[in-house]
Amino acid sequence: MELLLDPQAWIAFITLTALELVLGIDNIIFISILVDRLPPERREFTRRLGLGLAMFMRIALLLLLAWIVGLTAPLFTVLGNAISGRDLILLAGGVFLLWKATGEIHELLESHGGEPAVQSAVRATFGAILGQIIVIDLVFSLDSIITAVGMVREIPVMIAAVIASVGLMMLAAGPIGRFVSRHPTVKMLALAFLIMIGMALVADGLDFHVPKGYIYFAMAFSVGVEMLNLRLRRKPL
């Protein structure tokens, strides 16, 4: 009850929810592209399941704060750079994103009409897609929770912000996913975002920190230009 009546707790909750939403954009993009390989009737369920897993993973990480703090301790040094457990997870996640986004771009270019190749669609099983979602959920959740721990001290406020942000993401994920599926150029732009995010994760893992404001500004600017292009294409000649 004290937290419910504390204005500072409400400010922290609103701020952290907004931050979690911003940090969850890349997660929504990744899940939307992955579920596009599944049959249409299974996409919405898998999308919601993926975001639900992200929520439970973030809550579990919040309850393991001691482990999170331990991950930031250096394990070994490479070329003068101290490498921690968090760095290893970010490096692995970044490389995975680069590999996955590059493969998706190749499939998109090799297929006709922007549709995935038939062979790839056959290989895309529910279990394989869900496994990839879990892997990248871990990477994005770790980065998100470390940010949350640095902003807020009360665990209940953090958990409430995570639940609220994931709920809002679930509402937005469906329209975003369907929009990306309908427009091949938007899908290509989203894949380019994933490559940029993958490079940022690798750089962060190697202790080269790229301000996230630059990345999100570039993404917002690119989306704005693409929206103008889509509107221009709809205009009659």
C-alpha positions as CSV (number, residue, x, y, z in Angstrom):
1,M,0.0,0.0,0.0
2,E,2.9,2.4,0.7
3,L,4.1,2.0,-2.9
4,L,0.6,2.7,-4.2
5,L,0.4,6.0,-2.3
6,D,4.0,7.0,-3.1
7,P,4.1,9.6,-6.0
8,Q,7.8,8.8,-6.6
9,A,6.9,5.1,-7.1
10,W,4.3,6.1,-9.7
11,I,6.8,8.3,-11.5
12,A,9.3,5.5,-11.5
13,F,6.7,3.0,-12.8
14,I,5.6,5.3,-15.7
15,T,9.2,6.1,-16.7
16,L,10.3,2.5,-16.5
17,T,7.3,1.3,-18.5
18,A,8.0,3.8,-21.2
19,L,11.7,2.8,-21.3
20,E,10.8,-0.9,-21.4
21,L,8.5,-0.2,-24.4
22,V,11.3,1.6,-26.2
23,L,13.7,-1.2,-25.4
24,G,11.1,-3.8,-26.6
25,I,10.8,-2.4,-30.1
26,D,13.7,-4.6,-31.4
27,N,12.1,-7.6,-29.7
28,I,8.8,-7.0,-31.5
29,I,10.5,-6.6,-34.8
30,F,12.5,-9.9,-34.4
31,I,9.4,-11.9,-33.3
32,S,7.3,-10.4,-36.1
33,I,9.9,-11.5,-38.7
34,L,10.3,-15.0,-37.2
35,V,6.6,-15.8,-37.0
36,D,6.1,-14.7,-40.6
37,R,7.5,-18.1,-41.5
38,L,4.7,-20.0,-39.8
39,P,1.2,-20.6,-41.2
40,P,-1.0,-17.5,-40.9
41,E,-3.3,-19.2,-38.3
42,R,-0.4,-19.8,-35.9
43,R,1.3,-16.5,-36.1
44,E,-0.8,-14.5,-33.6
45,F,-0.5,-17.3,-31.0
46,T,3.2,-17.6,-31.4
47,R,3.7,-13.9,-31.3
48,R,1.8,-13.6,-28.0
49,L,3.6,-16.7,-26.6
50,G,7.0,-15.2,-27.5
51,L,6.2,-11.9,-25.7
52,G,4.7,-13.8,-22.8
53,L,7.9,-15.7,-22.5
54,A,9.9,-12.5,-22.6
55,M,7.7,-11.1,-19.7
56,F,8.3,-14.2,-17.5
57,M,12.0,-14.2,-18.4
58,R,12.3,-10.6,-17.3
59,I,10.5,-11.2,-14.0
60,A,12.6,-14.2,-13.3
61,L,15.8,-12.2,-13.9
62,L,14.5,-9.5,-11.6
63,L,14.1,-12.1,-8.9
64,L,17.7,-13.1,-9.5
65,L,19.3,-9.7,-9.0
66,A,22.4,-11.2,-7.2
67,W,23.1,-13.3,-10.3
68,I,22.6,-10.2,-12.6
69,V,25.1,-8.2,-10.5
70,G,27.5,-11.1,-10.7
71,L,27.3,-11.2,-14.5
72,T,28.8,-7.7,-14.6
73,A,32.0,-8.9,-12.8
74,P,35.0,-9.5,-15.2
75,L,35.7,-13.1,-16.0
76,F,38.8,-12.7,-18.1
77,T,40.7,-10.0,-20.2
78,V,41.1,-9.9,-24.0
79,L,43.4,-7.3,-25.5
80,G,43.1,-5.2,-22.4
81,N,39.3,-5.4,-22.4
82,A,37.6,-7.1,-19.3
83,I,35.0,-9.6,-20.5
84,S,32.1,-10.4,-18.1
85,G,29.2,-12.9,-18.3
86,R,26.9,-10.1,-19.6
87,D,29.4,-9.3,-22.3
88,L,29.5,-12.9,-23.5
89,I,25.7,-13.0,-23.6
90,L,25.6,-9.8,-25.6
91,L,28.3,-11.0,-28.0
92,A,26.4,-14.3,-28.6
93,G,23.1,-12.5,-29.0
94,G,24.6,-10.0,-31.4
95,V,26.3,-12.6,-33.6
96,F,23.0,-14.6,-33.6
97,L,21.1,-11.5,-34.7
98,L,23.6,-10.8,-37.5
99,W,23.4,-14.4,-38.7
100,K,19.6,-14.6,-38.6
101,A,19.0,-11.2,-40.2
102,T,21.5,-11.9,-43.0
103,G,19.9,-15.2,-43.7
104,E,16.4,-13.7,-43.8
105,I,17.6,-11.0,-46.2
106,H,19.1,-13.7,-48.4
107,E,15.8,-15.6,-48.4
108,L,13.9,-12.4,-49.2
109,L,16.1,-11.6,-52.1
110,E,16.2,-15.1,-53.5
111,S,12.4,-15.6,-53.3
112,H,9.8,-14.1,-55.6
113,G,7.4,-11.4,-54.7
114,G,8.8,-11.0,-51.2
115,E,7.5,-14.4,-50.0
116,P,9.8,-16.8,-48.2
117,A,11.1,-19.7,-50.3
118,V,9.0,-22.8,-50.1
119,Q,11.8,-24.9,-48.8
120,S,12.4,-22.4,-45.9
121,A,8.7,-22.4,-45.1
122,V,8.7,-26.1,-44.8
123,R,11.7,-26.1,-42.5
124,A,10.2,-23.5,-40.2
125,T,8.7,-25.6,-37.5
126,F,6.9,-24.2,-34.4
127,G,9.6,-25.5,-32.1
128,A,12.5,-24.0,-34.1
129,I,10.8,-20.6,-34.2
130,L,10.0,-20.7,-30.5
131,G,13.6,-21.7,-29.7
132,Q,15.0,-18.8,-31.6
133,I,12.5,-16.4,-29.8
134,I,13.7,-17.7,-26.4
135,V,17.3,-17.2,-27.3
136,I,16.9,-13.6,-28.3
137,D,14.4,-12.9,-25.5
138,L,17.2,-13.8,-23.1
139,V,19.6,-11.3,-24.7
140,F,17.0,-8.4,-24.8
141,S,15.7,-9.2,-21.4
142,L,19.1,-9.1,-19.8
143,D,19.9,-5.7,-21.3
144,S,16.5,-4.4,-20.3
145,I,16.7,-5.6,-16.7
146,I,20.2,-4.2,-16.1
147,T,18.8,-0.8,-17.3
148,A,15.8,-1.2,-14.9
149,V,18.0,-2.1,-11.9
150,G,20.0,1.1,-12.5
151,M,16.8,3.2,-12.5
152,V,14.5,1.8,-9.8
153,R,15.2,0.1,-6.4
154,E,11.8,-1.4,-5.6
155,I,11.3,-4.9,-7.1
156,P,7.4,-4.7,-7.2
157,V,7.7,-1.4,-9.2
158,M,10.0,-3.1,-11.7
159,I,7.8,-6.2,-12.0
160,A,4.7,-4.0,-12.5
161,A,6.5,-2.0,-15.2
162,V,7.6,-5.1,-17.0
163,I,4.0,-6.6,-17.0
164,A,2.5,-3.3,-18.2
165,S,5.1,-2.8,-21.0
166,V,4.7,-6.4,-22.3
167,G,0.9,-6.0,-22.2
168,L,1.2,-2.9,-24.4
169,M,3.6,-4.7,-26.6
170,M,1.2,-7.5,-27.1
171,L,-1.4,-5.0,-28.3
172,A,1.0,-3.4,-30.7
173,A,2.8,-6.6,-31.9
174,G,-0.1,-7.9,-34.0
175,P,-0.7,-4.8,-36.1
176,I,3.1,-4.2,-36.5
177,G,3.6,-7.9,-37.6
178,R,0.8,-7.8,-40.1
179,F,2.1,-4.5,-41.5
180,V,5.6,-5.8,-41.9
181,S,4.3,-9.0,-43.6
182,R,2.3,-7.0,-46.1
183,H,5.1,-4.7,-47.2
184,P,8.4,-6.4,-48.4
185,T,10.3,-3.1,-48.3
186,V,9.3,-2.5,-44.7
187,K,10.4,-6.1,-43.9
188,M,13.8,-5.4,-45.5
189,L,14.1,-2.2,-43.4
190,A,13.2,-4.2,-40.3
191,L,15.9,-6.7,-41.1
192,A,18.4,-3.9,-41.6
193,F,17.4,-2.7,-38.1
194,L,18.2,-6.1,-36.7
195,I,21.7,-6.0,-38.3
196,M,22.3,-2.6,-36.8
197,I,21.1,-3.8,-33.3
198,G,23.2,-6.9,-33.7
199,M,26.3,-4.8,-34.4
200,A,25.4,-2.6,-31.4
201,L,25.2,-5.7,-29.1
202,V,28.6,-7.0,-30.4
203,A,30.1,-3.5,-29.8
204,D,28.6,-3.3,-26.3
205,G,29.9,-6.8,-25.5
206,L,33.4,-5.6,-26.5
207,D,33.0,-2.5,-24.3
208,F,32.4,-0.1,-27.2
209,H,29.2,1.6,-26.0
210,V,27.0,3.1,-28.7
211,P,24.4,5.5,-27.2
212,K,21.0,4.0,-27.8
213,G,19.5,7.4,-28.6
214,Y,21.5,7.4,-31.8
215,I,20.2,4.0,-32.8
216,Y,16.6,4.8,-32.1
217,F,16.9,8.1,-33.9
218,A,18.2,6.4,-37.0
219,M,15.4,3.8,-36.8
220,A,12.7,6.5,-36.4
221,F,14.2,8.6,-39.3
222,S,14.3,5.5,-41.6
223,V,10.7,4.5,-40.7
224,G,9.6,8.1,-41.4
225,V,11.2,8.0,-44.8
226,E,9.7,4.6,-45.6
227,M,6.2,5.8,-44.6
228,L,6.6,8.7,-47.1
229,N,7.6,6.1,-49.7
230,L,4.6,3.9,-49.0
231,R,2.3,6.9,-49.3
232,L,3.9,8.0,-52.5
233,R,3.5,4.5,-54.0
234,R,-0.3,4.6,-53.3
235,K,-0.8,7.9,-55.1
236,P,-2.1,7.5,-58.7
237,L,0.4,8.5,-61.4
